[in-house]
Amino acid sequence: MKTKKAVFIVDDHPIMRDGISQLIDQQPDLEVCGSASSAPQALDALAAVAPDLLLVDISLTGMSGIDLIKIVRKRQ
């Protein structure tokens, strides 16, 4: 039995987060395990969930998505 990959979405635009979530949830092998609108919110939430994939907007408000990914990689 194949398990679904958990995807966490980080985007500061609610419409984008919702749309991407809907597209991901339509895939048989993927499921959204959480989302965040900012890098600090994402870092707090990622401490509680362990996603297989992290989908990050590059241009977040306050901290770039690239900097967020660097922090996540150091923590894991």
Number of C-alpha atoms within 10 A of each C-alpha: 3 6 9 13 14 18 21 22 23 26 24 18 13 13 10 14 18 14 11 15 19 13 12 16 15 10 10 11 12 17 20 20 18 18 23 21 18 21 24 13 12 21 17 11 15 18 10 8 12 15 16 12 14 19 15 23 21 15 12 19 13 9 13 15 20 14 13 20 17 10 13 15 9 7 9 6
